[in-house]
Structures are given as C-alpha cells and as structure tokens.
Amino acid sequence: MKPSEKDVNRRIRSEFPYKVEKSTQVSIAVDDNIQLAATIWMPR
C-alpha cells in the first residue's frame, strides 16, 4: 500500500486551545549532508 493510500486523519490547525511557542527554521540532521527543515509548535 502506498503512503498516500493509507487511511490517515490529517488536520491543519490555525488555532490551539492553549498558548503555543513557534520555533521556525529548525534544522534536523538525518544523514551525512542531509538536513530537514521544520517548524515546531510547542505548548508553553
């Protein structure tokens, strides 16, 4: 089964029920010379 065919419940949230701290341009090293960029929302 392809990942796009899985039954996945996805939501895009624009409001949270609590205060959040947003960290942008977070870099995650995955392998040699491979980096992922991420935005992270964490509860305060």
QUIQUIBEL-V487577 format. One record per residue. SS is DSSP state (~ for helix, > for strand, _ for the rest). Layout:
SS / SS
//
This chain:
_ / _ / ~ / ~ / ~ / _ / _ / _ / _ / _ / _ / _ / _ / _ / _ / _ / _ / _ / _ / > / > / > / > / > / > / > / > / > / > / > / > / _ / _ / > / > / > / > / > / > / > / > / > / > / _
//
